[in-house]
Amino acid sequence: MDQTQHNTIANFIWGVADDVLRDVYVRGKYRDVILPMTVIRRLDAVLEPTKQAVLAMKKNLDAAGVANQEAALRQASGQAFYNDSPFTLRDLRARSKFQQLRADFEAYLDGFSENVREILDKFKFRNQIPTLEEANVLGSLIEKFLEHRINLGPEPVLNPDGAQRLPGLDNHSMGTIFEELIRRFNEENNEEAGEHFTPRDVVTLMADLILVPIAEQLESGTYLVYDGACGTGGMLTVAEDRLNDLAREQGKEVSIHLYGQEVNPETYAITKADLLLKGEGEEAENFRLGSTLSVDGFPAREFDFMLSNPPYGKSWKTDLERMGGKGDLRDPRFVIEHAGDPEFSLLTRSSDGQLLFLVNKLAKMKHNTPLGSRIAEVHNGSSLFTGDAGQGESNIRRWIIENDWLEAIIALPLNMFYNTGIATYIWVLTNRKPEHRRGKVQLIDATAWSQALRKNLGKKNCQLSPEDRQRIVEVFQAFDDTEESKLFPNAAFGYWKIVVERPLRLTVDLSPENRDRFRGACTAAKEEPLANLVDRLACTLGAGPHTDFNIFMVAVREDSEEHGVKLTAKRKKLLESELATKDEAAEPVMKKVYRPGKAEPGALYGRYPETLDGKALVVEYEPDSELRDTEQIPLLEDGGIEAFVRREVLPHVPDAWIDESATKIGYEISFTRYFYKPQPLRTLEEIRADILALEQETEGLLGEIIGSVSS
């Protein structure tokens, strides 16, 4: 099909909305009628040649009492779909002036095979029929789609003399026209377009990033392509076309099967309709409706190539609840074994599930093929750094990088998408890294590589030209350290998050005033025996202050044993919180004293060697939660945690130690840090020249003001 024919048909269908639906629908709702009607008319035209054969088969099957008629009717139609109603659209046009039209039209829709009815149901097209009937435009709408000036059928339209008047429309051309209509509607409704429509320039780049690097390794055979947030299926069809082109260039014959899942019913309908219109009815069965996170449509499938633009900043709380909540979730995609942890959690905050779509893909990688799997996915900046060490987002980055699956991340220009102007990034992953990439990650800053649009499309004001896309792919493949491309060892993105503790230091004041206040707290807590104990100690120990809480507690224990006052945890807490006060000059409070083992760590880990009566002991001190601090130490830190603490912590707080049990590993990626370009400082000469110019300007103004006053 030439471009002129393409434009003529697309423009005609686009114009039907204004001709028929104006004053019936607002512009944003035209798509609710035009898209399903385009599908109906195309399928109607495709089925016209075999209509009588289908009706005959239907009559025979009914007479024979055959219940399952699907396969036989498909065979009779010669397609992956059929319509066994007695009508075609042309029959309905003949009745368009009668009130029977609505009933016949609904019977006609009911006659379609189940796969087509599902598409129309997801479009909610039947909901439009009352509106069309009430406005008396249903007949006009059917007439328009049967217009003699266009041909939506696969066979050419001939003149009475046998000459071709209109060429036939093959499946690929019909699919192209349908996608053009989708694009136009999405651009008109650009506020929501980004939810299910990724600009073609970005999609083409993503396809190139996963396909071009392995083009020479392609073999003749079957390849599976998957998108877990497939929207209208645009990514899959672009990837299919690109894979076919690259295979042909290599002299290979490939069979490509597309798989997708989509949560939005109308968008899902568009995807399946597009495949039907392209003559890929069997392929349409590989698509699932529903949330990829809570209902995996392909739990046992593995794919060669995967790409997506998942929703970001969107809550997945409903999915989480359906899966049992974080406490009971056991989905093997999201709770895995890694780094010695049999329940390593990849669950992100419920407010943003974008990284879980990537996790879902990684669970579907092929591990036993030469090419393995290659993945491209779009994310916003939060996926690079959100989440503390040990939290879901950080764990996902850790799992990916420690498995050496991350090849590159490309920073795209701002304002590349229809509904957001924020920074976006393409992640490229594979489980078959080439030798020279192993153990490394490439970051590419492509934020300056774009062309301005003549007219904004929503928030999209620029695009990637073919030259921009080629440049990005070339930089990706060159794998060099340049101003726009940085190479890092995997561990460069990892860090230890350590908890630094300092000892609790308490002073005890046994003055009458303080004891009266303490008695009030004990009365409120119904612990008067403890207040009596403290009064007795004041007599034997004196008012104090007593700066060694450990010695004070020895006296407390002796008195409690003598007077039968059980020293419960509650009573110990009252002594610490209501009687004692924090004092930096006091002695550290001991938590535990025990005999050392052979491999006992030292003071750096909160265990201090002591002696008592000549016997070696180890003391652990009670930490002060108010003095607790954390530090992030790069995994590549020379000398590791201990060297960092000795250099950066102990010189400032010599009594600090590391809580070894609280140490966690985290990963984050900061483009700003790696690609920050400081603005050069102005020279002294430039500053001096500006000052002199301002002085001269000020003097002139002053002269004018004085002159005007004098006159």
Long-range contacts (C-beta under 8 A, 24 or more apart in sequence): 1-167, 1-169, 1-170, 1-173, 1-176, 5-167, 5-173, 6-173, 6-176, 6-177, 6-180, 8-150, 9-150, 9-151, 9-152, 9-169, 9-177, 10-177, 10-180, 10-181, 10-184, 12-147, 12-149, 12-150, 13-38, 13-150, 13-177, 13-181, 14-181, 14-184, 16-141, 16-144, 16-145, 19-144, 20-137, 20-140, 20-141, 20-144, 21-137, 21-141, 23-135, 24-131, 24-132, 24-135, 24-137, 25-131, 27-188, 28-188, 28-189, 30-185, 31-185, 31-189, 32-123, 32-124, 32-125, 32-128, 33-125, 33-128, 33-132, 33-141, 34-181, 34-185, 35-123, 35-178, 35-181, 35-182, 35-185, 35-270, 35-273, 36-119, 36-120, 36-123, 36-125, 36-128, 36-269, 36-273, 37-125, 37-141, 37-145, 38-145, 38-152, 38-178, 38-181, 39-116, 39-119, 39-120, 39-178, 39-273, 39-276, 39-277, 40-89, 40-109, 40-120, 40-145, 41-89, 41-145, 41-146, 41-152, 42-152, 42-153, 42-174, 42-178, 42-277, 43-81, 43-83, 43-112, 43-116, 43-276, 43-277, 44-83, 44-88, 44-89, 45-151, 45-152, 45-153, 45-154, 46-79, 46-153, 46-154, 47-77, 47-79, 47-81, 47-82, 47-83, 47-88, 48-88, 48-153, 49-155, 50-76, 50-77, 50-78, 50-79, 51-83, 51-88, 53-77, 54-82, 54-83, 54-84, 55-84, 55-86, 58-84, 70-113, 70-114, 73-113, 74-113, 79-281, 80-115, 80-276, 80-281, 80-282, 80-284, 81-112, 81-113, 81-115, 81-116, 81-276, 81-281, 82-112, 82-113, 83-108, 83-111, 83-112, 83-113, 83-116, 84-111, 85-110, 85-111, 85-112, 86-111, 87-111, 89-142, 89-145, 89-146, 90-146, 92-142, 93-139, 93-142, 93-143, 93-146, 96-138, 96-139, 96-140, 96-142, 96-143, 97-139, 101-133, 101-138, 101-139, 102-129, 102-133, 102-138, 105-129, 105-138, 105-142, 115-272, 115-276, 115-281, 115-284, 115-285, 116-276, 118-269, 118-272, 119-269, 119-272, 119-273, 119-276, 120-269, 121-269, 122-265, 122-266, 122-268, 122-269, 122-289, 123-266, 123-269, 123-273, 124-265, 124-266, 171-277, 171-278, 171-279, 171-280, 172-278, 172-279, 174-277, 174-278, 175-237, 175-274, 175-275, 175-277, 175-278, 178-273, 178-274, 178-277, 179-232, 179-234, 179-237, 179-274, 182-232, 182-270, 182-274, 186-418, 187-418, 187-457, 187-458, 190-418, 190-419, 190-457, 190-458, 190-459, 190-460, 191-419, 191-458, 192-419, 193-418, 193-419, 193-458, 194-417, 194-418, 194-419, 194-420, 194-458, 195-231, 195-264, 195-311, 195-419, 196-231, 196-232, 196-262, 196-264, 196-267, 197-231, 197-232, 197-234, 197-418, 198-231, 198-234, 198-235, 198-309, 198-378, 198-417, 199-416, 199-417, 199-418, 199-460, 199-463, 200-234, 200-238, 201-416, 201-463, 201-464, 201-465, 201-469, 202-309, 202-378, 202-412, 202-416, 202-417, 202-426, 202-464, 203-234, 203-235, 203-238, 203-239, 203-307, 204-238, 204-242, 204-464, 204-469, 205-426, 205-464, 205-469, 205-472, 205-473, 206-235, 206-239, 206-307, 206-376, 206-378, 206-426, 207-235, 207-238, 207-239, 207-242, 207-243, 207-307, 207-376, 208-242, 208-469, 208-473, 209-376, 209-408, 209-410, 209-426, 209-428, 209-472, 209-473, 209-476, 210-239, 210-305, 210-307, 210-374, 210-375, 210-376, 210-428, 210-430, 211-239, 211-242, 211-243, 211-246, 211-305, 211-374, 212-246, 212-473, 212-477, 213-374, 213-476, 213-477, 214-371, 214-374, 215-246, 215-249, 215-250, 216-250, 217-370, 217-371, 218-243, 218-246, 218-247, 218-250, 218-252, 218-254, 219-252, 220-247, 220-252, 220-253, 220-254, 221-254, 221-255, 222-254, 222-255, 222-256, 222-257, 223-254, 223-255, 223-256, 223-257, 223-304, 223-305, 224-256, 224-257, 224-259, 224-301, 224-302, 224-303, 224-304, 224-305, 225-256, 225-257, 225-258, 225-259, 225-303, 225-304, 225-305, 225-306, 225-307, 226-258, 226-259, 226-260, 226-298, 226-301, 226-303, 226-305, 226-306, 226-361, 226-364, 227-259, 227-260, 227-261, 227-306, 227-307, 227-308, 228-260, 228-261, 228-292, 228-306, 228-308, 228-310, 228-357, 228-360, 228-361, 229-261, 229-262, 229-263, 229-292, 229-308, 229-309, 229-310, 229-311, 229-357, 230-260, 230-261, 230-262, 230-271, 230-287, 230-308, 231-262, 231-264, 231-267, 231-271, 231-309, 232-267, 232-270, 232-271, 232-274, 233-258, 233-260, 233-270, 233-271, 233-274, 233-275, 233-287, 235-307, 235-308, 235-309, 236-260, 236-307, 237-274, 239-305, 239-307, 243-305, 257-283, 257-286, 258-283, 258-286, 258-287, 259-286, 259-287, 259-298, 259-301, 259-303, 260-286, 260-287, 260-288, 261-287, 261-288, 261-289, 261-290, 261-292, 261-297, 261-298, 262-287, 262-288, 262-289, 263-289, 263-290, 263-291, 263-292, 265-289, 291-316, 291-318, 291-319, 292-357, 292-360, 293-319, 293-323, 293-353, 293-356, 293-357, 293-360, 294-318, 294-319, 294-320, 294-322, 294-323, 295-322, 296-331, 296-333, 296-360, 298-364, 301-364, 302-364, 302-365, 302-366, 302-367, 302-373, 303-361, 303-364, 303-365, 303-366, 303-373, 304-366, 304-369, 304-371, 304-373, 304-374, 305-373, 305-374, 305-375, 306-361, 306-364, 306-373, 306-374, 306-375, 306-376, 306-377, 307-375, 307-376, 307-377, 308-357, 308-358, 308-361, 308-377, 308-378, 309-377, 309-378, 310-353, 310-354, 310-357, 310-358, 310-377, 310-378, 310-379, 311-353, 311-354, 312-352, 312-354, 312-379, 312-380, 312-382, 312-383, 313-351, 313-352, 313-354, 313-380, 313-382, 314-352, 314-353, 314-354, 315-350, 315-351, 315-352, 315-353, 316-348, 316-350, 316-352, 316-353, 316-356, 317-350, 317-351, 319-353, 320-347, 320-350, 332-363, 333-359, 333-360, 333-363, 334-359, 336-399, 338-395, 338-398, 338-399, 338-402, 339-398, 339-402, 339-665, 344-395, 344-399, 345-392, 345-395, 346-392, 346-395, 346-396, 346-399, 347-392, 348-387, 348-391, 348-392, 348-393, 348-396, 349-386, 349-387, 349-391, 349-392, 349-393, 352-382, 352-386, 354-379, 354-380, 354-382, 354-383, 355-379, 355-383, 355-392, 355-393, 355-396, 358-383, 358-396, 358-400, 358-427, 358-429, 359-396, 362-400, 362-405, 362-429, 365-431, 366-431, 367-431, 370-432, 371-432, 372-430, 372-431, 372-432, 373-430, 373-431, 373-432, 374-428, 374-429, 374-430, 374-432, 375-427, 375-428, 375-429, 375-430, 376-426, 376-427, 376-428, 376-429, 377-426, 377-427, 377-429, 378-424, 378-425, 378-426, 378-427, 379-424, 379-425, 379-427, 380-420, 380-422, 380-423, 380-424, 380-425, 381-422, 381-423, 381-424, 381-425, 381-671, 383-425, 383-427, 384-409, 384-425, 384-668, 384-669, 384-670, 384-671, 385-668, 385-669, 385-670, 387-666, 388-497, 388-666, 389-495, 389-496, 389-497, 389-632, 389-664, 389-665, 389-666, 390-497, 390-664, 390-665, 390-666, 394-666, 394-667, 394-668, 397-493, 397-667, 397-668, 397-669, 398-494, 398-665, 398-666, 398-667, 400-429, 401-441, 401-490, 401-493, 401-494, 401-667, 402-490, 402-494, 403-431, 404-433, 404-438, 404-439, 404-490, 405-429, 405-430, 405-431, 405-433, 406-441, 406-490, 407-433, 407-437, 407-441, 407-442, 408-441, 408-442, 408-443, 408-444, 408-476, 409-441, 409-442, 409-443, 409-444, 409-669, 409-671, 410-444, 410-446, 410-472, 410-476, 411-443, 411-444, 411-445, 411-446, 411-447, 411-671, 411-675, 412-446, 412-447, 412-464, 413-446, 413-447, 413-448, 413-449, 413-450, 413-462, 413-464, 414-447, 414-462, 415-459, 415-460, 415-461, 415-462, 416-450, 416-460, 416-462, 416-463, 416-464, 417-459, 417-460, 418-457, 418-458, 418-459, 418-460, 419-458, 419-459, 420-459, 421-459, 423-447, 425-671, 428-476, 436-479, 437-479, 439-489, 439-490, 440-487, 440-488, 440-489, 440-490, 441-487, 441-488, 441-489, 441-490, 441-492, 441-493, 442-476, 442-479, 442-485, 442-486, 442-487, 442-488, 443-485, 443-486, 443-488, 443-669, 443-671, 443-674, 443-675, 444-472, 444-475, 444-476, 444-484, 444-485, 445-484, 445-485, 445-671, 445-675, 446-471, 446-472, 446-475, 446-484, 486-674, 486-675, 488-674, 489-636, 491-635, 491-636, 492-634, 492-635, 492-636, 493-667, 493-668, 493-669, 494-634, 494-635, 494-665, 494-666, 494-667, 495-632, 495-633, 495-634, 495-635, 495-665, 495-666, 495-667, 495-668, 496-632, 496-633, 496-635, 496-641, 496-663, 496-664, 496-665, 496-666, 497-630, 497-631, 497-632, 497-633, 497-663, 497-664, 497-665, 497-666, 498-630, 498-631, 498-633, 498-641, 498-645, 498-658, 498-659, 498-662, 498-663, 499-628, 499-629, 499-630, 499-658, 499-659, 499-662, 499-663, 500-628, 500-629, 500-630, 500-631, 500-645, 500-649, 500-653, 500-656, 500-657, 500-658, 500-659, 501-606, 501-623, 501-624, 501-627, 501-628, 501-656, 501-657, 501-658, 501-659, 502-623, 502-624, 502-627, 502-628, 502-653, 502-655, 502-656, 502-657, 503-588, 503-589, 503-621, 503-622, 503-623, 503-624, 503-655, 504-582, 504-588, 504-589, 504-621, 504-622, 504-623, 504-624, 505-549, 505-582, 505-583, 505-584, 505-585, 505-586, 505-587, 505-588, 505-589, 505-624, 506-549, 506-576, 506-580, 506-581, 506-582, 506-583, 506-586, 506-589, 507-544, 507-545, 507-546, 507-547, 507-549, 507-580, 507-581, 507-582, 507-583, 507-585, 507-586, 508-544, 508-545, 508-546, 508-549, 508-552, 508-579, 508-580, 509-543, 509-544, 509-545, 509-546, 509-579, 509-581, 510-534, 510-537, 510-538, 510-541, 510-542, 510-543, 510-544, 510-546, 511-543, 511-544, 512-543, 514-579, 517-578, 518-574, 518-578, 518-579, 521-574, 521-578, 522-574, 522-578, 525-570, 525-574, 527-570, 527-571, 527-574, 529-565, 530-565, 530-571, 530-574, 530-575, 532-565, 533-559, 533-560, 533-563, 533-565, 534-575, 534-579, 536-563, 545-583, 547-583, 547-585, 547-586, 547-587, 548-586, 548-587, 549-576, 549-580, 549-586, 549-587, 549-589, 550-587, 550-589, 550-590, 552-580, 582-624, 582-626, 588-621, 588-622, 588-655, 589-621, 589-622, 590-619, 590-620, 590-621, 590-622, 591-620, 591-621, 591-622, 591-623, 592-619, 592-620, 593-617, 593-618, 593-619, 593-620, 594-618, 601-660, 603-657, 604-642, 604-645, 604-646, 604-657, 604-658, 605-657, 605-658, 605-660, 606-657, 606-658, 606-659, 606-660, 607-657, 621-657, 623-659, 632-666, 635-665
